[in-house]
Amino acid sequence: RAYSLYLEGERRKDDQITELRDPLERTSQKNMNLPRLEAELRREYIMQSLDGFGLYIYGVVLKESRGAKRAKVSQAGSSNLEGHTAYEILVESILSYPYNWSAWLDLGELCVNNPSIDTPVEELLAPISEHWMYHFFCVHVFVENKSNENAIAIIEKLANGNQQQAMDDGESGFFVQSAYLQSQLAMAYYDVRDYDSAHEHFLGLSEREPYRLDHMDAFSNVLYVKDQKVALSHLAHRSITVDKYRPETCIIVGNYYSSKGRHEKAVQYFQRALKLDRSYLSAWTLLGHEYIEMKNTAAAIEAYRRAVDISDREYRAWYGLGQTYEIMNMLLHALFYFRKAAALHPHDARMWCAIGGCLLGLDRRSEAEKSYERAVSLGDGEGIATRKLAELYREDGDEEKAAKCFLRHLELRYQSQLPGSISTSMADSSPEAFEMVVANVRVDEPEAEALLYLAYYYRDNMEYDQAVLCATRLEDYPGPEKEQGKSLLRDVRSRMDQRAGRRRGRSRSPAIPSSMRLRSRDLSLSSRSSAGGKVESSFEFSP
């Protein structure tokens, strides 16, 4: 009965939110049955008549009404007394029945939204800290908090067990076949933008469970980013066959149409997903992306705001808001939203590149340089920050730093061409590595600019072989840099010939004894002077 009342109140709240347009009014809507349920369940709790599932409903009601705050319990003839918090009740429910995954999920939501309760929750759960459900809970919280390295470590331990014991027994871990752990592992790799590893785990998951739709929307995002349109088409057809009325299916089909450039059709499917689930974060964020593609900034802002209303930890929506305001040239607003996204996802180089771009537009040059430097330290796989830093250093006259940044940009672009590559500095480690990067990188406009600058830099520093290599790559580029590269190449080869000629001249000249050099100098001086001070002879000794 209590759970039915709770669900009925949630349905009414969703209906009211759908009819409202003002974001403040939408966020102020509450489940009208919560006060009644809280009073009834508190009485039952005091009478100790709630089992594990009753405690779970009581914890959910406290979570929705008060969050992690402690409830006030008023008694007749006495002052207000402090009651229990939602996380304490949920922990009691879990200790009573550890296999209620819904209770774990609600407790995880409280921990993610309020990190200050992590320590007390850990202490309360100490009696079952060795239970496998507790480890599943830790994986979930780490993934939600973007602590993906910790999540991956726990998953591998659960799947492989104790490594030494596994080697001795010849067996794998108890959960080696767990589809949930494999999906969480794929999501962790997806969050750190390791799309190759994420694709591998999602593909294995879909082959093992071909009728699975959970997390397949994230798989479609991976296929979209990797530009695998055929695989995305197959996934969309299979999902429609399994269940065309699932939100995940609508997201997958929407991603397919977006990859084909049919943005209106993609919007239609994302809206259909939201009709099936109004609180679907991914649908709101992707809807905002499509509106950006359609140049409908007002609708994009509305979609992104709906996403952050549902969860203020959705960094993609904050980033989308920043992009939208940047398009509208409202740089202060864009900077605010980019910083919100960077605070939630500080290890993503794209966030710091976006912040640097806004700061540069606001003429805050030194702060922009620091943002770009941080992006470079975080990887910057797309090479945006390295190129921007190189341009800033070039304008400042710091040729050495500019050359290093342009060279690093070429490295990153070359490594992005390699499957499963990792961003590491390699071009300055050896001449062979430098030659491999410069000779094989795909040359577009940014790379042509970098090659031309490096060619001039190496020429001025008399490193002619490197200058020739950089200038030669511009011969096949159809742009103004091609003619500049040819002119530079002729200049460098001329200098190389002159240097080679001087070396040959020195190698052919015999050594002159020191005594002969002294006599020749005396003879030259005496023959040039006369009593009248006029030069009588221009003779100089030469071998």
TORMAR-361369 format. One line per 3 residues: number of its first residue (from 1); for each residue x, y, z of C-alpha. Coordinates in steps of 0.5 Angstrom, whole numbers. Layout:
N
NUM) X/Y/Z; ...
//
This chain:
543
1) 0/0/0; 6/5/2; 9/4/-5
4) 3/4/-9; 2/11/-6; 9/13/-7
7) 8/11/-14; 1/15/-15; 4/21/-12
10) 10/21/-17; 6/20/-23; 2/26/-21
13) 8/30/-20; 11/28/-27; 4/30/-30
16) 5/37/-27; 12/38/-29; 10/36/-36
19) 5/42/-36; 10/47/-34; 15/51/-38
22) 19/55/-32; 25/51/-30; 24/54/-22
25) 17/52/-22; 19/45/-25; 24/44/-20
28) 19/46/-14; 14/40/-15; 14/35/-10
31) 10/28/-9; 4/31/-5; 3/24/-2
34) 10/24/2; 8/28/8; 3/23/9
37) 7/17/8; 13/20/12; 8/20/18
40) 5/13/17; 12/10/16; 15/14/22
43) 10/11/27; 11/4/24; 18/5/25
46) 18/7/32; 14/1/33; 19/-4/30
49) 14/-7/25; 18/-5/19; 21/-11/15
52) 27/-10/10; 22/-8/5; 18/-3/9
55) 25/0/11; 27/1/4; 20/5/3
58) 21/9/9; 28/11/6; 26/13/-1
61) 20/17/2; 26/21/7; 30/21/1
64) 25/25/-3; 23/29/2; 29/31/6
67) 35/28/2; 41/27/6; 38/32/12
70) 36/29/19; 29/29/20; 25/33/26
73) 21/29/30; 16/33/34; 13/30/40
76) 7/32/44; 9/37/50; 17/36/48
79) 21/40/43; 23/37/37; 28/31/37
82) 32/29/31; 30/23/27; 34/19/23
85) 37/20/16; 35/17/9; 42/14/9
88) 41/11/16; 34/8/14; 37/5/7
91) 43/2/11; 38/-2/16; 34/-4/10
94) 40/-7/7; 43/-10/13; 36/-13/14
97) 36/-16/7; 42/-15/3; 40/-17/-4
100) 35/-11/-5; 39/-8/-11; 34/-2/-11
103) 36/0/-4; 43/0/-6; 42/4/-12
106) 38/9/-8; 44/9/-3; 49/10/-8
109) 45/16/-11; 45/20/-4; 53/18/-4
112) 54/21/-10; 50/27/-9; 53/28/-2
115) 60/26/-1; 60/28/6; 56/22/8
118) 61/17/5; 65/16/11; 59/14/16
121) 56/10/10; 62/6/10; 62/5/17
124) 55/3/18; 56/-2/12; 62/-5/16
127) 58/-12/18; 57/-14/10; 64/-10/7
130) 66/-17/5; 59/-19/2; 59/-19/-6
133) 53/-14/-6; 57/-9/-3; 63/-9/-8
136) 57/-9/-13; 55/-2/-10; 62/0/-10
139) 63/-1/-17; 56/3/-18; 58/9/-14
142) 65/9/-17; 62/9/-24; 57/15/-22
145) 63/19/-19; 67/18/-25; 73/15/-21
148) 73/10/-27; 80/7/-25; 78/5/-18
151) 71/2/-21; 76/-2/-26; 80/-5/-21
154) 74/-8/-17; 71/-11/-23; 77/-14/-25
157) 78/-17/-18; 71/-19/-18; 72/-23/-25
160) 79/-26/-24; 79/-27/-16; 85/-27/-12
163) 91/-27/-18; 95/-32/-14; 90/-37/-12
166) 87/-37/-19; 94/-39/-22; 94/-44/-16
169) 87/-47/-17; 87/-46/-25; 80/-42/-24
172) 77/-35/-26; 73/-31/-21; 66/-32/-19
175) 63/-27/-23; 67/-28/-29; 61/-29/-33
178) 57/-23/-30; 54/-19/-35; 53/-13/-30
181) 60/-13/-29; 62/-13/-36; 57/-7/-38
184) 60/-3/-32; 67/-4/-35; 65/-2/-42
187) 61/4/-38; 68/6/-35; 72/5/-41
190) 67/10/-44; 67/15/-39; 75/16/-40
193) 74/16/-47; 77/9/-49; 73/8/-54
196) 76/2/-57; 76/-2/-50; 69/0/-49
199) 67/-2/-56; 70/-9/-55; 67/-10/-48
202) 60/-8/-51; 61/-12/-57; 62/-18/-53
205) 56/-16/-48; 51/-16/-54; 54/-22/-57
208) 53/-26/-51; 46/-23/-50; 43/-21/-56
211) 37/-19/-53; 40/-14/-48; 38/-7/-49
214) 41/-4/-42; 47/0/-44; 46/-1/-51
217) 44/6/-52; 52/8/-49; 54/3/-54
220) 51/7/-60; 54/13/-58; 61/9/-58
223) 59/7/-65; 57/14/-67; 64/17/-65
226) 68/11/-68; 63/13/-75; 61/5/-75
229) 55/7/-79; 54/0/-81; 54/-3/-74
232) 50/2/-72; 45/1/-77; 45/-7/-75
235) 44/-5/-68; 38/0/-69; 35/-6/-73
238) 36/-11/-68; 34/-6/-62; 27/-5/-66
241) 26/-13/-67; 27/-14/-59; 23/-8/-56
244) 21/-2/-60; 18/2/-54; 24/2/-50
247) 27/9/-49; 34/5/-51; 31/3/-57
250) 29/10/-59; 36/13/-57; 40/8/-61
253) 35/9/-67; 36/17/-66; 43/16/-66
256) 43/12/-73; 39/18/-76; 44/23/-73
259) 50/20/-76; 46/20/-83; 45/27/-82
262) 38/27/-81; 37/31/-75; 29/32/-75
265) 28/25/-75; 33/24/-70; 30/29/-66
268) 23/26/-67; 26/19/-64; 29/23/-58
271) 23/26/-56; 19/19/-57; 24/16/-52
274) 22/22/-47; 15/20/-48; 17/14/-45
277) 21/16/-39; 21/24/-38; 27/23/-33
280) 32/20/-39; 38/24/-38; 42/22/-44
283) 35/23/-49; 35/30/-46; 43/31/-47
286) 42/28/-54; 36/32/-56; 40/39/-54
289) 46/36/-59; 41/35/-65; 38/42/-64
292) 45/45/-64; 46/42/-71; 40/45/-73
295) 42/52/-70; 36/52/-66; 40/55/-60
298) 33/57/-56; 31/49/-56; 38/47/-55
301) 38/51/-48; 31/48/-46; 34/41/-47
304) 40/42/-43; 37/45/-38; 32/40/-37
307) 38/35/-36; 41/39/-31; 34/40/-27
310) 34/32/-27; 41/31/-25; 46/37/-24
313) 52/32/-25; 51/31/-32; 57/34/-34
316) 55/33/-42; 49/38/-41; 53/43/-37
319) 58/43/-43; 53/43/-48; 50/50/-45
322) 57/53/-45; 57/51/-53; 51/54/-54
325) 52/61/-51; 59/61/-54; 55/60/-61
328) 51/66/-59; 58/70/-57; 56/70/-49
331) 62/68/-47; 62/70/-40; 55/65/-39
334) 59/60/-43; 65/60/-39; 61/59/-33
337) 58/53/-36; 64/50/-38; 67/51/-31
340) 61/47/-28; 63/42/-33; 70/42/-32
343) 69/41/-24; 65/35/-25; 70/32/-30
346) 76/35/-29; 80/30/-33; 77/31/-39
349) 82/36/-44; 76/38/-48; 73/42/-42
352) 80/46/-41; 80/47/-48; 73/50/-48
355) 75/54/-42; 81/57/-45; 78/59/-52
358) 73/63/-48; 78/66/-44; 82/68/-50
361) 76/71/-53; 75/75/-46; 83/78/-47
364) 85/74/-41; 91/71/-44; 95/69/-39
367) 89/65/-36; 88/62/-43; 95/59/-43
370) 94/56/-36; 88/53/-39; 91/50/-45
373) 97/48/-41; 93/44/-37; 89/41/-43
376) 96/39/-46; 98/35/-39; 91/31/-39
379) 92/28/-46; 89/33/-51; 88/27/-56
382) 85/32/-61; 91/37/-61; 87/43/-60
385) 90/46/-54; 97/44/-57; 96/48/-63
388) 93/54/-59; 99/54/-55; 103/54/-60
391) 100/60/-63; 100/64/-57; 108/62/-56
394) 109/64/-63; 106/71/-62; 110/72/-55
397) 116/71/-59; 118/64/-55; 120/60/-61
400) 123/54/-58; 116/53/-54; 112/54/-60
403) 116/49/-64; 115/44/-58; 108/45/-59
406) 107/45/-66; 111/38/-66; 107/35/-60
409) 101/37/-65; 104/33/-70; 105/27/-66
412) 98/27/-63; 95/27/-70; 99/22/-72
415) 97/18/-66; 90/19/-67; 91/15/-74
418) 93/9/-71; 88/4/-68; 89/3/-60
421) 94/9/-60; 96/12/-53; 98/19/-53
424) 106/19/-51; 111/24/-53; 115/20/-59
427) 118/25/-64; 123/28/-60; 126/22/-57
430) 130/20/-63; 131/22/-71; 128/16/-73
433) 121/17/-69; 121/25/-72; 122/22/-79
436) 116/17/-78; 111/22/-75; 113/28/-80
439) 113/23/-86; 106/19/-84; 102/25/-81
442) 96/26/-85; 97/34/-87; 91/38/-86
445) 91/46/-85; 93/46/-78; 98/41/-80
448) 101/45/-86; 101/51/-81; 105/47/-76
451) 110/44/-81; 111/50/-84; 113/53/-78
454) 118/48/-76; 121/48/-83; 123/55/-81
457) 125/54/-74; 130/48/-76; 133/52/-82
460) 134/58/-77; 137/53/-72; 141/50/-78
463) 138/43/-77; 137/43/-85; 135/35/-85
466) 129/36/-81; 128/43/-84; 128/39/-91
469) 123/34/-88; 118/38/-86; 118/43/-92
472) 118/37/-97; 111/34/-94; 108/41/-96
475) 109/40/-103; 103/35/-104; 99/40/-100
478) 94/44/-104; 94/51/-100; 99/57/-100
481) 104/53/-95; 106/49/-101; 109/55/-105
484) 112/57/-98; 115/50/-97; 118/50/-104
487) 121/57/-103; 124/55/-96; 126/48/-99
490) 131/52/-105; 133/56/-99; 135/50/-95
493) 138/46/-100; 142/53/-102; 145/53/-95
496) 147/46/-95; 151/46/-101; 154/53/-99
499) 156/49/-92; 158/43/-96; 163/47/-100
502) 166/50/-94; 167/44/-91; 171/41/-98
505) 175/47/-98; 178/46/-91; 179/39/-92
508) 183/40/-99; 188/46/-96; 194/43/-93
511) 197/45/-86; 201/51/-86; 207/51/-81
514) 207/56/-76; 214/59/-77; 212/60/-85
517) 205/63/-82; 210/68/-78; 214/70/-84
520) 209/71/-89; 205/76/-84; 212/80/-83
523) 213/79/-91; 206/82/-92; 207/88/-88
526) 214/90/-90; 212/89/-97; 206/94/-96
529) 209/100/-93; 215/104/-96; 218/111/-93
532) 213/115/-96; 207/111/-93; 205/108/-100
535) 203/101/-101; 209/99/-106; 207/92/-107
538) 200/88/-105; 204/81/-105; 202/76/-100
541) 205/69/-99; 200/64/-100; 201/56/-101
//
